Amino acid sequence: MSVLIPDDTVWRVARANRAAFLVDTEAYYAAVFEALRKAKRSVLLLGWGFDPRTRLFPDGQETPDDPDEAGRILVELSRARPDLDIRLLIWKSALPIAASQEFFPHKARKWFEGTGVHFRLDDSVPLGACHHQKLLVVDDKLAICASGDICVDRWDTPGHRDHEPRRIMPDQECHAPRHEVMLMVDGPVARDLGDLARERWLRATKQALSPPAEVEGDPWPAHVPAHILDMEVGIARTLPNWRHAPPVEEIRHLTQVSIASARDIIYLENQYFTSPLIAEALAARLAEPDGPEIVLVSTGASPSWFDQLTMDRARSNMLWRLRSADVFGRFRAYYPVTPAGTKIIVHSKTTVIDDTLARVGSANLNNRSGGFDTELELAIEATTDRARLNIAAFRDRAIGHFLGYTGDAVGKARQERGGFISAIDALNREGRLSPILPMKMTKFGEFIAAYHLGDPVNVSDSWRPGRRRERLYAEARSLGQRGLFTAGGQPPPPAKPRSP
């Protein structure tokens, strides 16, 4: 039975002619550049952030007016093709958040003044929420759903090298190694994603856009091979209850159904892991004698002090919960490092269930991505043996690139060792994947984690942490498993670490 259920776990299900997984931003930016060059009628970009100074092909040297800057490429494109409709809709972030970014997003408006590029900042979300969808649609023929934005501190390669001069930013500083995953699709599903982007534009600007006229040509980047052909793709969203619009929690529902459907392997890459409801669903599978192996890859420590204070502490409680439930030794949580030991920022939001379901998008495994922010995700469900092989290959490649091995090497080790975790243990000789351990916290840290400060479930509890905690506790208990919190409101003690 399919887990892609319209109006429940997904918004729509549509056909894709081709799909390709773009691992890390070098591949993403190259695909964006090629797709823009082939655009004929329409370019729609949704983002959490956008920095027009972002170089799509950095060379380790930063000079003024680099021709490969994203903003300059768009302006030149609009001048060369006046009939090409180019629109960017970026979250109008709160001033404290905007000031912390490499490029104050409000300045991007001046960059495009007097050009043919329509740039808008979108604040049509509840106070404290953000627009977190990352989507590029070209001519309603091709779409890329991304985990990351086009910003100056995002570029990296799958090698995540210790010394990488191409990670340079305009201030001449180099940013940390970073991991992202994108999914590129074409065909009818791109038209549906165009509808989604136009709906967002309408809500933000009150301006209705018509779909672009059908044109000849293929915007698919010629250098990118398709990984899967002719498949159904589910489009899942999160939209908050805002201005009389009902909430949309498709991504949360899809996550719960996905976890329940797994037979052998649940592979998760995510920036955050703080949702008690997801933790309880995973704990229930760990309690089964023949349940799936569960592997989580996340960042060792969040790069911002606010996320360290909020998300990292709440994650610690989730890890305690899963370690206490892991009576059969089937759970691992890792953070990746470079060969020299530098922590890699994991910003991807990827889920692979067995060899049957691959999900890529913007949603984190936290509370707010399930009901408070806007989010977008694409899900591919395998219906053929070839598709299953390619989904498994993507998963093996994803974990293998952290270890310094190919996906084929991971697949071989998995067959020889009889399991996914055993394969990781066998290939992790250099310690490139380190265990994420629960934190020791002060009373203040325990309070932040217990009440999920900074991580609302929805609009109703966004400024009421007491209500949030009560709701999470009640819903966790309703799962019929041991709750995340004890009667005293504290997380259970950590289980002893298991030997690798």
C-alpha positions as CSV (number, residue, x, y, z in Angstrom):
1,M,0.0,0.0,0.0
2,S,1.3,3.4,-0.9
3,V,2.3,5.9,1.9
4,L,1.7,8.8,-0.5
5,I,-2.0,9.7,0.2
6,P,-3.3,12.9,-1.3
7,D,-4.8,15.4,1.2
8,D,-3.2,13.4,4.0
9,T,0.5,12.6,3.8
10,V,0.9,14.6,0.6
11,W,-0.7,17.5,-1.2
12,R,-0.6,16.0,-4.6
13,V,1.0,13.0,-6.4
14,A,2.2,13.6,-9.9
15,R,4.3,11.9,-12.5
16,A,8.0,12.8,-13.0
17,N,9.8,11.8,-16.2
18,R,13.2,12.0,-14.5
19,A,14.6,12.5,-11.0
20,A,18.1,13.1,-9.8
21,F,19.6,13.4,-6.3
22,L,22.0,16.4,-6.1
23,V,24.4,15.7,-3.3
24,D,26.0,18.9,-1.9
25,T,25.9,22.4,-3.3
26,E,28.5,22.2,-6.0
27,A,26.1,19.9,-7.9
28,Y,23.1,22.1,-7.0
29,Y,24.6,25.4,-8.1
30,A,25.8,23.8,-11.4
31,A,22.3,22.5,-12.1
32,V,20.8,25.9,-11.2
33,F,23.1,27.7,-13.6
34,E,22.3,25.3,-16.5
35,A,18.6,25.4,-15.9
36,L,18.6,29.2,-15.8
37,R,20.5,29.3,-19.1
38,K,17.8,27.1,-20.7
39,A,14.8,29.0,-19.2
40,K,12.4,30.5,-21.8
41,R,9.3,31.7,-20.1
42,S,9.4,31.6,-16.3
43,V,11.8,31.3,-13.3
44,L,10.3,31.0,-9.8
45,L,12.5,30.8,-6.7
46,L,11.3,30.4,-3.1
47,G,13.8,30.6,-0.3
48,W,14.4,31.1,3.4
49,G,17.3,33.3,2.3
50,F,19.0,34.6,-0.8
51,D,22.3,36.3,-1.3
52,P,22.9,37.8,-4.8
53,R,26.6,37.7,-4.2
54,T,26.7,33.9,-4.1
55,R,29.1,32.5,-6.7
56,L,27.8,29.4,-8.5
57,F,31.3,28.4,-9.6
58,P,33.7,29.7,-6.9
59,D,37.4,29.5,-7.7
60,G,39.0,30.5,-4.4
61,Q,39.4,34.2,-5.4
62,E,36.8,36.8,-4.4
63,T,36.8,40.0,-6.6
64,P,34.1,42.6,-7.1
65,D,31.6,42.0,-9.8
66,D,32.3,38.3,-10.3
67,P,30.4,37.2,-13.4
68,D,29.2,34.0,-11.7
69,E,27.4,35.8,-8.9
70,A,23.8,34.5,-8.7
71,G,22.3,38.0,-8.7
72,R,24.4,39.1,-11.6
73,I,23.4,36.0,-13.6
74,L,19.7,36.7,-13.1
75,V,20.0,40.4,-14.0
76,E,22.0,39.6,-17.2
77,L,19.4,36.9,-18.0
78,S,16.5,39.3,-17.7
79,R,18.3,41.8,-19.9
80,A,19.1,39.3,-22.6
81,R,15.5,37.8,-22.5
82,P,13.0,40.6,-21.6
83,D,10.1,38.1,-22.1
84,L,11.5,35.8,-19.4
85,D,9.5,36.3,-16.1
86,I,11.9,36.0,-13.2
87,R,10.5,36.1,-9.7
88,L,12.2,35.5,-6.3
89,L,10.1,35.2,-3.1
90,I,12.3,35.2,0.0
91,W,11.3,35.2,3.7
92,K,11.4,38.6,5.2
93,S,13.3,37.5,8.3
94,A,13.1,39.3,11.6
95,L,15.8,41.9,12.1
96,P,17.8,40.0,14.8
97,I,17.9,37.0,12.5
98,A,18.6,39.1,9.4
99,A,21.5,40.8,11.1
100,S,23.1,37.5,11.9
101,Q,23.3,36.5,8.2
102,E,26.2,37.0,5.9
103,F,24.0,39.2,3.7
104,F,21.3,41.4,5.2
105,P,18.4,40.0,3.1
106,H,16.6,43.3,2.9
107,K,19.5,44.7,0.9
108,A,18.8,42.3,-2.0
109,R,15.8,44.5,-3.0
110,K,18.2,47.3,-3.9
111,W,20.4,44.8,-5.9
112,F,17.4,44.2,-8.3
113,E,15.9,47.7,-8.4
114,G,15.5,48.9,-12.0
115,T,16.0,45.4,-13.5
116,G,13.6,42.8,-14.9
117,V,14.0,40.6,-11.8
118,H,11.0,40.7,-9.5
119,F,12.3,40.4,-5.9
120,R,9.9,40.3,-3.0
121,L,10.3,39.6,0.8
122,D,7.5,37.6,2.3
123,D,6.4,38.0,5.9
124,S,3.0,36.2,5.6
125,V,3.6,33.9,8.5
126,P,2.8,34.1,12.2
127,L,5.1,36.0,14.5
128,G,8.1,33.8,15.2
129,A,7.6,31.5,12.2
130,C,9.5,31.5,9.0
131,H,9.1,30.7,5.3
132,H,11.4,27.7,5.0
133,Q,10.5,26.3,1.6
134,K,13.4,26.1,-0.9
135,L,12.2,25.6,-4.5
136,L,13.3,26.5,-8.0
137,V,10.8,26.0,-10.9
138,V,11.8,26.7,-14.5
139,D,9.1,27.0,-17.2
140,D,6.9,24.6,-15.2
141,K,9.1,21.9,-16.8
142,L,11.8,21.4,-14.2
143,A,11.9,21.8,-10.5
144,I,14.5,21.5,-7.7
145,C,13.5,21.0,-4.1
146,A,16.4,21.9,-1.8
147,S,17.5,21.7,1.7
148,G,19.6,24.8,1.4
149,D,19.5,28.3,-0.1
150,I,21.6,30.2,-2.5
151,C,23.8,31.9,0.0
152,V,27.5,32.6,0.3
153,D,28.2,30.2,3.1
154,R,26.6,27.1,1.5
155,W,28.9,25.9,-1.2
156,D,30.8,22.6,-0.8
157,T,31.6,19.4,-2.5
158,P,31.0,15.8,-1.4
159,G,34.7,15.6,-0.4
160,H,34.1,18.1,2.4
161,R,37.8,18.8,2.3
162,D,39.7,20.3,5.3
163,H,41.4,22.9,3.1
164,E,39.0,24.2,0.5
165,P,39.7,27.7,-0.8
166,R,36.5,27.6,-2.9
167,R,34.5,27.9,0.4
168,I,35.5,31.5,0.5
169,M,33.0,34.3,1.3
170,P,33.0,37.9,0.2
171,D,34.7,39.0,3.4
172,Q,37.6,36.7,2.4
173,E,36.8,34.3,5.2
174,C,36.2,30.6,4.5
175,H,33.1,29.0,5.9
176,A,32.8,25.5,7.5
177,P,32.3,22.3,5.4
178,R,28.6,21.8,4.8
179,H,26.3,19.1,3.6
180,E,23.1,19.6,1.6
181,V,20.9,17.4,-0.5
182,M,18.5,18.4,-3.3
183,L,16.0,16.6,-5.6
184,M,15.6,17.6,-9.2
185,V,12.5,16.5,-11.1
186,D,10.8,17.2,-14.4
187,G,7.5,16.5,-16.1
188,P,4.0,17.0,-14.7
189,V,5.2,17.3,-11.1
190,A,7.1,20.4,-12.1
191,R,3.8,22.0,-13.2
192,D,2.3,21.2,-9.8
193,L,5.3,22.8,-8.0
194,G,4.8,25.8,-10.3
195,D,1.3,26.0,-8.9
196,L,2.6,25.9,-5.4
197,A,5.1,28.7,-6.0
198,R,2.4,30.9,-7.7
199,E,0.1,30.3,-4.7
200,R,2.9,31.5,-2.4
201,W,3.3,34.6,-4.6
202,L,-0.4,35.3,-4.5
203,R,-0.5,35.1,-0.7
204,A,2.5,37.4,-0.3
205,T,1.8,40.0,-3.0
206,K,-2.0,39.7,-3.8
207,Q,-0.9,39.3,-7.4
208,A,-2.1,36.3,-9.4
209,L,0.3,34.8,-11.8
210,S,-0.7,32.6,-14.8
211,P,1.2,29.5,-15.6
212,P,3.7,30.0,-18.4
213,A,2.8,29.2,-22.0
214,E,4.0,25.8,-23.2
215,V,7.3,26.1,-25.0
216,E,9.7,23.8,-26.8
217,G,12.9,22.8,-25.2
218,D,14.2,20.9,-22.2
219,P,15.7,22.8,-19.2
220,W,17.1,19.6,-17.7
221,P,20.9,20.1,-17.3
222,A,22.6,18.0,-19.8
223,H,25.5,17.1,-17.5
224,V,23.2,15.5,-14.8
225,P,22.2,11.9,-15.3
226,A,18.7,10.8,-14.2
227,H,18.8,8.4,-11.3
228,I,15.1,7.3,-11.6
229,L,12.8,7.4,-14.6
230,D,9.0,7.6,-14.9
231,M,7.9,7.6,-11.2
232,E,5.2,9.0,-9.0
233,V,6.3,11.9,-6.8
234,G,4.5,13.1,-3.7
235,I,4.5,16.8,-2.8
236,A,4.2,17.3,1.0
237,R,3.9,20.6,2.8
238,T,3.7,22.3,6.1
239,L,1.6,25.5,6.4
240,P,0.7,27.1,9.7
241,N,-2.8,28.1,10.7
242,W,-2.6,31.8,9.7
243,R,-5.1,34.4,8.7
244,H,-8.1,32.0,8.5
245,A,-6.1,29.5,6.4
246,P,-6.3,26.0,7.9
247,P,-3.1,24.3,9.0
248,V,-1.4,21.8,6.7
249,E,0.6,19.1,8.4
250,E,1.3,16.6,5.5
251,I,5.0,16.3,6.3
252,R,4.3,15.4,9.9
253,H,1.8,12.7,8.8
254,L,4.1,11.4,6.1
255,T,7.0,11.0,8.6
256,Q,4.8,9.0,11.0
257,V,3.5,6.8,8.3
258,S,7.0,6.3,6.8
259,I,8.4,5.2,10.1
260,A,5.6,2.8,10.6
261,S,6.1,1.3,7.1
262,A,9.8,0.5,7.4
263,R,10.9,-3.1,7.4
264,D,14.8,-3.0,7.5
265,I,16.4,0.4,7.4
266,I,15.4,3.9,8.4
267,Y,18.1,6.4,7.3
268,L,17.8,10.0,8.5
269,E,19.9,13.0,7.6
270,N,18.8,16.1,9.3
271,Q,19.9,19.4,10.8
272,Y,17.7,19.0,13.9
273,F,16.2,16.1,15.8
274,T,13.9,17.5,18.6
275,S,10.4,16.2,17.9
276,P,9.1,13.9,20.8
277,L,6.5,12.5,18.5
278,I,9.1,11.4,15.9
279,A,11.3,10.0,18.8
280,E,8.3,8.0,20.2
281,A,7.5,6.6,16.7
282,L,11.1,5.5,16.3
283,A,11.3,4.1,19.9
284,A,8.3,2.0,19.1
285,R,10.1,0.4,16.2
286,L,13.2,-0.1,18.3
287,A,11.1,-2.1,20.8
288,E,10.1,-4.6,18.2
289,P,12.4,-7.7,18.1
290,D,12.5,-7.7,14.3
291,G,12.2,-4.0,13.7
292,P,14.3,-1.9,11.4
293,E,17.8,-0.5,12.0
294,I,17.7,3.3,12.5
295,V,20.6,5.5,11.6
296,L,20.6,9.3,12.2
297,V,23.2,11.7,10.8
298,S,23.2,15.2,12.1
299,T,25.6,18.0,13.1
300,G,27.8,17.5,16.1
301,A,26.9,20.9,17.4
302,S,24.8,23.6,15.9
303,P,26.8,26.5,14.5
304,S,24.7,29.2,16.2
305,W,24.6,29.8,19.9
306,F,20.7,30.0,19.9
307,D,20.4,26.6,18.3
308,Q,23.0,25.1,20.6
309,L,20.9,26.5,23.5
310,T,17.6,25.2,22.2
311,M,17.8,22.5,19.5
312,D,20.9,20.7,20.7
313,R,19.6,20.4,24.3
314,A,16.2,19.1,23.1
315,R,18.0,16.7,20.8
316,S,19.8,15.3,23.8
317,N,16.5,14.3,25.4
318,M,15.5,12.5,22.2
319,L,18.7,10.6,22.1
320,W,18.2,9.6,25.7
321,R,14.8,8.3,24.8
322,L,16.0,6.2,21.9
323,R,19.0,4.8,23.6
324,S,16.8,3.6,26.5
325,A,14.5,2.0,23.9
326,D,17.3,0.4,21.9
327,V,17.2,-3.0,23.7
328,F,18.3,-4.8,20.5
329,G,21.1,-2.5,19.5
330,R,19.7,-1.2,16.3
331,F,20.0,2.6,16.8
332,R,23.0,4.8,15.9
333,A,23.3,8.6,15.9
334,Y,26.4,10.1,14.2
335,Y,27.9,13.4,13.3
336,P,30.4,13.5,10.4
337,V,33.9,15.0,10.5
338,T,36.5,15.8,7.9
339,P,39.7,13.7,7.7
340,A,41.4,16.2,10.1
341,G,38.4,16.1,12.5
342,T,36.5,19.3,11.6
343,K,32.8,18.9,12.2
344,I,30.7,19.0,9.0
345,I,27.5,21.1,9.2
346,V,24.7,18.7,8.2
347,H,22.0,20.9,6.8
348,S,20.3,18.2,4.6
349,K,16.8,17.0,5.3
350,T,16.7,13.5,3.9
351,T,14.8,10.3,4.8
352,V,15.2,6.9,3.1
353,I,13.0,4.1,4.2
354,D,14.3,0.7,3.1
355,D,14.8,0.8,-0.7
356,T,11.2,1.9,-1.3
357,L,10.9,5.6,-0.2
358,A,13.2,8.6,-0.6
359,R,12.3,12.0,0.8
360,V,14.2,15.2,0.2
361,G,13.2,18.8,1.2
362,S,13.4,21.6,3.7
363,A,11.7,20.0,6.8
364,N,13.6,19.3,9.9
365,L,12.8,16.6,12.4
366,N,11.7,19.2,14.9
367,N,8.3,20.5,16.2
368,R,8.1,23.7,14.1
369,S,8.7,22.0,10.8
370,G,5.6,19.9,11.4
371,G,3.1,22.8,12.0
372,F,4.6,26.3,12.6
373,D,6.9,27.1,9.6
374,T,6.2,26.6,5.9
375,E,8.0,23.6,4.6
376,L,8.2,21.6,1.3
377,E,9.3,18.0,0.6
378,L,9.3,15.7,-2.4
379,A,8.8,11.9,-1.9
380,I,9.6,9.2,-4.4
381,E,8.1,5.8,-3.8
382,A,9.7,2.9,-5.8
383,T,7.3,0.8,-7.8
384,T,9.9,-1.1,-9.9
385,D,13.0,-3.2,-9.1
386,R,15.2,-0.6,-10.9
387,A,13.8,2.2,-8.8
388,R,14.4,0.3,-5.6
389,L,18.0,-0.4,-6.6
390,N,18.5,3.3,-7.3
391,I,17.0,4.4,-4.0
392,A,19.2,2.0,-2.1
393,A,22.2,3.3,-4.1
394,F,21.3,6.9,-3.1
395,R,21.2,5.9,0.6
396,D,24.5,4.0,0.4
397,R,26.1,6.9,-1.5
398,A,24.8,9.3,1.1
399,I,26.3,7.5,4.1
400,G,29.4,6.4,2.2
401,H,30.5,9.9,1.2
402,F,30.8,10.8,4.9
403,L,33.0,7.7,5.4
404,G,35.2,8.4,2.4
405,Y,33.8,5.4,0.5
406,T,31.6,4.9,-2.6
407,G,28.1,3.8,-2.4
408,D,29.1,0.5,-4.0
409,A,31.5,-0.1,-1.2
410,V,28.8,0.5,1.4
411,G,26.4,-1.8,-0.5
412,K,29.0,-4.6,-0.7
413,A,29.8,-4.2,3.0
414,R,26.1,-4.3,3.8
415,Q,25.7,-7.6,2.0
416,E,28.8,-9.1,3.5
417,R,28.1,-8.0,7.1
418,G,24.4,-8.6,7.0
419,G,23.2,-5.1,8.0
420,F,23.5,-1.4,7.5
421,I,24.9,-0.6,10.9
422,S,27.4,-3.4,10.6
423,A,28.5,-2.0,7.2
424,I,29.0,1.4,8.7
425,D,31.0,0.0,11.6
426,A,33.2,-2.0,9.2
427,L,34.0,1.1,7.0
428,N,34.3,3.7,9.8
429,R,37.9,2.8,10.5
430,E,39.1,6.4,10.5
431,G,36.3,7.6,12.8
432,R,34.8,9.9,10.2
433,L,31.4,9.3,11.8
434,S,31.4,9.9,15.5
435,P,28.6,9.0,17.9
436,I,26.3,11.9,19.1
437,L,26.0,11.4,22.8
438,P,23.5,12.9,25.2
439,M,24.6,16.1,26.8
440,K,25.1,16.9,30.5
441,M,22.9,19.8,31.2
442,T,22.3,22.3,33.9
443,K,18.9,22.9,35.5
444,F,18.5,25.8,33.0
445,G,19.3,23.5,30.1
446,E,16.9,20.9,31.3
447,F,14.2,23.5,31.5
448,I,14.8,24.7,27.9
449,A,14.8,21.1,26.7
450,A,11.7,20.0,28.6
451,Y,9.6,23.0,27.3
452,H,11.1,23.0,23.8
453,L,11.8,26.7,23.9
454,G,12.3,28.1,20.4
455,D,10.6,25.0,18.8
456,P,6.8,25.5,18.8
457,V,4.4,22.8,17.6
458,N,2.0,25.2,16.0
459,V,0.5,28.7,16.3
460,S,-1.6,27.9,19.3
461,D,1.5,27.2,21.5
462,S,4.0,29.5,19.9
463,W,4.2,31.7,22.9
464,R,2.9,29.2,25.5
465,P,5.6,26.7,26.3
466,G,3.5,25.2,29.1
467,R,0.8,24.3,26.6
468,R,3.4,23.0,24.2
469,R,4.9,20.7,26.8
470,E,1.5,19.4,27.9
471,R,0.5,18.7,24.3
472,L,3.7,16.9,23.5
473,Y,3.4,14.8,26.7
474,A,-0.2,13.9,26.0
475,E,0.5,13.0,22.3
476,A,3.6,10.9,23.3
477,R,1.5,9.0,25.8
478,S,-1.2,8.4,23.2
479,L,1.3,6.5,21.1
480,G,1.0,3.7,23.7
481,Q,4.7,3.7,24.5
482,R,6.8,4.9,27.4
483,G,6.6,8.7,27.4
484,L,9.6,11.0,26.8
485,F,9.1,12.6,30.2
486,T,8.8,11.0,33.5
487,A,6.1,12.0,36.0
488,G,8.5,14.6,37.4
489,G,9.0,16.2,34.0
490,Q,12.6,15.1,33.5
491,P,14.0,12.9,30.7
492,P,14.8,9.3,31.6
493,P,18.4,8.6,32.5
494,P,20.7,7.7,29.6
495,A,21.3,4.1,28.9
496,K,24.8,2.8,28.9
497,P,26.5,3.2,25.4
498,R,26.6,0.0,23.4
499,S,29.8,-1.3,22.0
500,P,30.2,-0.7,18.3
